[in-house]
């Protein structure tokens, strides 16, 4: 039963890493994309503020996943 819990913990860790990459990618996409396609806000302070928040949150999640990885060994 212990092996199953370890596998589940590792899966959760991988999902956390993928989520952090998705948040950072979303922030970069908001900054880098020139067209909004009616989905993203128009270029301006709101758009760059949202992109910055996404990047910061993605970095925070990556740091937390790294901490969990270090403690997992």
N, C-alpha and C positions, 0 to 999 in steps of 0.2 A: 504494500500500500504506500510505502514511503516513496518508491520510485515514481508512482503516479503523481504524487504531490510535487515532486521535483520537476517533472515534465510540465505540469501545469504552471509552475512558477516560471519556468524558462519560457513558455509560450507567452505568458503575461509580460515578461521582460521584452520579448521581441515585439509584441504589439505596442508597448510603450515607446520603443525606439522608432517604430514605423510612424506612430502618431506624432512624435516630435518632429520627424522629418517632414511629415505632411504639413504641420503648422508652419515650419520654417519655409517650406516650398510655397505655401500660400502667401506668406508675407513677401517673398521674393517676387512671386508672380504679380502681386498687386503693385509693387514698385516698378517692375520691369515692363509690364504690358502697357502698350500705348493706346489700345482700344478697350473700351469697357464692355462692348456688346450688350449694353443695357442691363448688365448684371452687377458689375462693380460700380462703385460711386465714381463720379467724374474726378479727374485729377485735381488735387487740391489738398488742403490740410486734413480733411476727414480721411481721404484715401491713404495718405502717407501715415497718418496717426494709426489707422487700423492695421496697416502693414507693419508698422513698428511694434504694435502690441502683439501681433501674430508672431513676429520674429522673437521677441522677448519671451513669450510664452513657450515657443518651440525650444528655445535654448534652455529655459527652466526645466521643461520636461526631459530634455536630453540629459541635463545634469542629474536630475533625479533618477533616471534610468541608469546612468553611469554609477551613481552611488549604490543602487540596488545590485548592479553587476559586481561591484567590488565587494559588497557584503555577502554575495551569493557563493563565493568561492569557499 
